[in-house]
Amino acid sequence: MIEIIGPLAHTAANGRAGASVGVGGAQKPAPLQKQLIERLQQAILGGRLPAGSLLPSSRLLSAEMGVSRNTVVIAYEHLAAVGYVVADKKGTRVSPLSSRGARGEPPARSAAPQVAYAARVGQFTATRTHADAALPLTPGTPALDRFPLAAWRRALERSMERALPLALGYGTPAGEPALRDAIAAHLRMARGVRCEGSQVVITEGAQEALNLCVRLFTNPGDVAWIEDPGYRGAKAAFNQGDLATVPMPVDAEGISVPSGAWRAHPPKLIYTSPAHQYPTGAVLSVARRLELIAEARRCGAWLIEDDYDGEFRYSGEPIASMQGLVDDAPVLYVGSFSKTMFPALRIGFVVLPPAIAAHAEVALYEMLRGGHRLEQLTLAHFMQSGEFGRHLGRMRRLYRERQQALREALTEHFASSEILGGDCGMHLTLRLPPGIDDQVLTERAFAKGLSPRALSSFALKPHAATNGLVIGYGNTSAEELVPAVRVLAELAAGIEKPRRRRA
Ligand SMILES: Cc1ncc(COP(=O)(O)O)c(C=O)c1O
């Protein structure tokens, strides 16, 4: 038997003096009984002890393995209790386990076959993780070091005093009523959204709001339009819902629907970022907004309006939401506190049309679990007390300054490249000449501790106009921006291929 299951590791403590395993007491072997059980289980699962084989008597095995008879008896009893062996008149036999699944000793050495069966695991292509977001020039990361932590802590303590222990329960799936009301009041005033608190569903960031739109408004196989280049989170949500994603081009006026597309690919959902197209920064013109609303109505489609950073507008009057443009617009307005507060808060929302909101309650009970109640109550208080508005004002001024610094540095070091966007938000987009591969440049920048993103990584169908950099300034001070852009320029010069001279 010892040839099949191998010898056990003895120590002075677990049985045989002088046979201690582990140098310098690094790791003590498990008790003999546990070792014996594991060895026998592995041998059975691995097929080395086939079904029906008779195990040695407890007396024989105890002598062979150098353990007490009681140890073997207890090990056999344990294996019998979980069904590895059965005891009959002739002794203890290996049970007829299913050979499928039992073969191959755990743990599995290679994850590859498992991945092949996990249908969606290999579908995603992101090259960076969110953990890199702390690096300078990362798009979309706010100035975390300027967040008013003291005010947040006070608001959190207040919620704990008032709402505990009740707020430890699940809560309503659509979120804390106080927060839904506070968001609705803010959106009516700041973004021209037509809504009441009862239409607001709190989600775990905008991402869950997008997923929810897919689950509530589509069936697998439906067509969904997406801006190209566009937000990868929207594409991921559409993939999860098994939607047929159709890319729509983007120009200086935002999403540009080619004539005939409504008939050729009638959509069920259309993702847009009208206030500040992600990542090109274009503002969707009013003419196109009205056209989208009219056509969506005609063909029974829903527009997702992702207003992810529309609060940070630097020039002129705020551009009101598409949702509030006309009565009963077929728009699902999605928002997030990831930029206005901080990403780890994981609070976003979707504003449903009133008729849908009234009917969605039962579905939401099945799909969502509420939760994060203290954070939601704290955020509600933060908004009602004016702290949120003051924080937004401070951040708007800070980001305007940072954007100015970035624009000047880019103009100096990338004089011949076009800079896109800048009316609002926390990033600028720089078009690069074809000789400078944006993926190569971002990889080299990453090695230097900078994390702009390649514009082409947001493109469904990359082409010359999607070769560029998406450069964040939210988390990077004006002083850091200047040397960072210089580094980018040096790296770009090292990549640029000389243009061929005509003979
Ligand atoms: C276009 C766009 N929408 C939404 C979000 C916010 O997503 P979440 O609220 O899930 O953090 C982001 C964040 O990067 C974004 O870039």
The ligand as an SDF file (V2000), in Angstrom:
LIG
                    3D

 16 16  0  0  0  0  0  0  0  0999 V2000
  -17.9900   56.4250  -20.4180 C   0  0  0  0  0  0  0  0  0  0  0  0
  -18.0540   56.0130  -18.9830 C   0  0  0  0  0  0  0  0  0  0  0  0
  -19.2450   55.7470  -18.4410 N   0  0  0  0  0  0  0  0  0  0  0  0
  -19.3510   55.3910  -17.1400 C   0  0  0  0  0  0  0  0  0  0  0  0
  -18.2550   55.2990  -16.3280 C   0  0  0  0  0  0  0  0  0  0  0  0
  -18.4220   54.9940  -14.8710 C   0  0  0  0  0  0  0  0  0  0  0  0
  -18.4830   53.6760  -14.6040 O   0  0  0  0  0  0  0  0  0  0  0  0
  -18.7170   53.1730  -13.0960 P   0  0  0  0  0  0  0  0  0  0  0  0
  -19.7900   54.0380  -12.4810 O   0  0  0  0  0  0  0  0  0  0  0  0
  -19.1650   51.7680  -13.2510 O   0  0  0  0  0  0  0  0  0  0  0  0
  -17.4480   53.3350  -12.3520 O   0  0  0  0  0  0  0  0  0  0  0  0
  -16.9990   55.5140  -16.8620 C   0  0  0  0  0  0  0  0  0  0  0  0
  -15.8000   55.3240  -16.0160 C   0  0  0  0  0  0  0  0  0  0  0  0
  -14.6930   55.2190  -16.4380 O   0  0  0  0  0  0  0  0  0  0  0  0
  -16.8910   55.9010  -18.2200 C   0  0  0  0  0  0  0  0  0  0  0  0
  -15.6960   56.1570  -18.7640 O   0  0  0  0  0  0  0  0  0  0  0  0
  1  2  1  0
  2  3  1  0
  2 15  2  0
  3  4  2  0
  4  5  1  0
  5  6  1  0
  5 12  2  0
  6  7  1  0
  7  8  1  0
  8  9  2  0
  8 10  1  0
  8 11  1  0
 12 13  1  0
 12 15  1  0
 13 14  2  0
 15 16  1  0
M  END
$$$$
